[in-house]
Amino acid sequence: MLSLLGLCAIAASACSFAGLELQNYAYYGESPTPDGGRLRPVNVREVFNFSVGGDSVGGAEGEFRIDTVRYKGERIWLVTRAAEDATGEATLDSIWMDRYDLRTIRTVRRNSEGTTTMEFNRRQVRTDRVTPDGKRRSWRGMHTAEPYSLVGIELVFGVLPLRLRATGAFPVVSGMGDILEWLSYEVVDVSQEARPVTGGVIFRPVWLVEATLGRERINFWIDPDDRAVIRRSLQGPNDTRMLVMRTGNVPRVEALPVAPLAAEPLTAERGTMRVLRPGGGTPQSAN
């Protein structure tokens, strides 16, 4: 018996040393099993509302897009979001995700802090940041679990199999990727919401998922038919709150047959998303 236990311990150590996963999500809840095969390409508008103590203090609009791209010979999901933060600064996020399990492969965020690039390789994370004044910061490290990026985590929630009172947790990293946290969640409610259609309205189910990350509370409202988070809210310190709502599709621009437009690929180095200023102002480039 002792020799068998010793062999198991040696095997576990060898797997950990090699970077292989022996994850045990049971301590935190049920094993999360997102199904990335249920996603589909979209290009929709998002509305952001910022409030303090229940009073609105500002708002903004942006675009959210999901495409398929080829990365290192494989088809994966590329998610791009162009928006503004609570201070009015433009933010452009690009997230490369595995097509099936939605594991994060790479993220690029451009905001007032500069350009931050994170590379994921199972438990290993590599982060590089270039600030607006040209200074560079970097971090390299190995975490105890294979993390997701907190940026874009709502896509994972959108394709989870849901049932009332189901619980679970995801290991996530943000910022420079040096701190791993567990985003714990519980499915707390399901209700019927009216949706406008041609000639009237229909009622469709919407699941409410409550999640906690440290002291922050995040709510996700999920449409199982669209396989998407249609609303999410983030409760911050000092009674601050950000509410994000998905609205209609972004209209497609059709080129004249005599003068076609050349479509450029959407990449993190050259985004094609545009930030819509509050009040319906002139769209501006997110770069």
HUFEN-V585641 format. One record per pair of residues at least 6 apart in sequence whose ideal C-beta (glycine too) atoms are under 8 Angstrom apart, sorted by the first residue. I is the first residue (numbers start at 1). J is the second residue. Records with the same first field share a line. If there is no record, write none. Layout:
I = J  J
This chain:
12 = 22
15 = 21  22
16 = 22
19 = 122  123  124  142
21 = 122  123  145  146
23 = 145  146
25 = 31  32  168  169
28 = 168  169  182  184
29 = 167  168  169  184  185
30 = 166  167  168
31 = 168
32 = 156  160  168  169  170
33 = 160  161
34 = 101  102  156  157  159  160
35 = 100  159  161
36 = 77  97  98  99  100  101  102  159
37 = 99  100
38 = 159  227
39 = 66  77  102  155  158  159  227
40 = 66  227
41 = 65  66  67  68
42 = 64  65  66  228  249
43 = 63  64  65  66  249  250
44 = 63  64  65  246  247  248  249  250
45 = 61  62  63  64  246  247  248  249  250  276
46 = 61  62  63  64  81  83  244  245  246  247
47 = 59  60  61  244  245  247
48 = 59  60  61  62  83  84  242  243  244
49 = 56  58  59  242  243  244  245
50 = 56  57  58  59  86  240  241  242
51 = 57  240  241  243
52 = 238  239  240  241
53 = 239
54 = 239
57 = 86
58 = 86  88  278
59 = 278
60 = 83  84  88  275  276  277  278
61 = 83  276  277  278
62 = 81  82  83  84  273  275  276
63 = 80  81  82  83  250  273  274  275  276
64 = 79  80  81  246
65 = 79  80  81  250  266  273
66 = 77  78  79  155
67 = 77  78  80  266
68 = 75  76  77  78  99
69 = 75  76  77  78  96  265  266
70 = 76
71 = 96  105
74 = 99
75 = 99
76 = 96  97  98  99  105
77 = 95  96  97  98  99  102  155
78 = 94  95  96  97  266
79 = 93  94  95  96  97  152  155
80 = 92  93  94  95  266  271  273
81 = 91  92  93  152  273
82 = 90  91  92  93  271  273  274  275  286
83 = 90  91  275
84 = 90  91  275  277  278
85 = 91  111  112
86 = 240  242
87 = 112
89 = 111  112
90 = 110  111  275  284  286
91 = 109  110  111  286
92 = 108  109  110  111  271  273  286  287
93 = 107  108  109  110  151  152
94 = 107  108  109  266  267  268  271
95 = 104  106  107  149  151  152  155
96 = 104  105  106  107
97 = 103  104  105  152  155
98 = 105
102 = 148  155  156  159
103 = 120  146  148
104 = 118  120  147  148  149  152
105 = 119  120
106 = 117  118  119  120  268
107 = 116  117  118  149  151  152
108 = 115  116  117  118  268
109 = 115  116  151
110 = 116  271  286  287
112 = 132
113 = 129  131  132
114 = 129  130  131  132
115 = 129  130
116 = 127  128  129  176
117 = 127  128  129  268
118 = 125  126  127  149  173  177
119 = 125  126  127
120 = 147  149
122 = 146
123 = 142  143  144  145  146  147
124 = 140  141  142  143
125 = 139  140  141  142  143  147  173  177  178
126 = 138  139  140  177
127 = 138  139  140  176  177  178
128 = 136  137  138
129 = 136  137  138  176
130 = 136
131 = 137
137 = 176
139 = 176  177  178
141 = 177  178
143 = 171  173  180
144 = 180
145 = 171  180
146 = 171
147 = 171  172  173  177  180
148 = 156  170  171  172  173
149 = 172  173  174
150 = 172  173  174  183  213
151 = 174
153 = 170  172  183
154 = 220  229  232
155 = 229
156 = 170
157 = 185  209  211  220  222  229
158 = 222  227  228  229
159 = 227
160 = 168  222
162 = 187  190  207  209  222  224
163 = 187
164 = 187  188  189  190
165 = 186  187  188
166 = 186  187
167 = 184  185  186  187
168 = 184  185
169 = 182  183  184  185
170 = 182  183  185
171 = 180  181  182  183
172 = 180  181  182  183  213
173 = 179  180  181
181 = 213  214
182 = 213
183 = 211  212  213  218
184 = 211  212  213
185 = 209  210  211  212  220
186 = 209  210  211
187 = 207  208  209
188 = 208  209  210
189 = 207  208
190 = 205  206  207  208
191 = 205  206  208
192 = 203  204  205  206
193 = 203  204  205  206
194 = 201  202  203
195 = 201  202  203  204
204 = 223  225
205 = 223  224  225
206 = 221  222  223  230
207 = 221  222  224
208 = 219  220  221  222
209 = 219  220  221  222
210 = 217  218  219
211 = 217  218  219  220
212 = 218
215 = 237
216 = 234  235  236
217 = 234  235
218 = 232  233  234  235
219 = 231  232  233  235
220 = 229  231  232
221 = 229  230  231  232
222 = 228  229  230
223 = 229  230
228 = 246
229 = 246
230 = 245  246
231 = 243  244  245  246
232 = 243  244
233 = 241  242  243  244
234 = 241  242
235 = 241
236 = 242
253 = 261
255 = 261
264 = 270  272
266 = 272  273
270 = 287
271 = 286  287
273 = 286
274 = 283  284  285  286
275 = 283  284  285  286
276 = 283
277 = 283  284
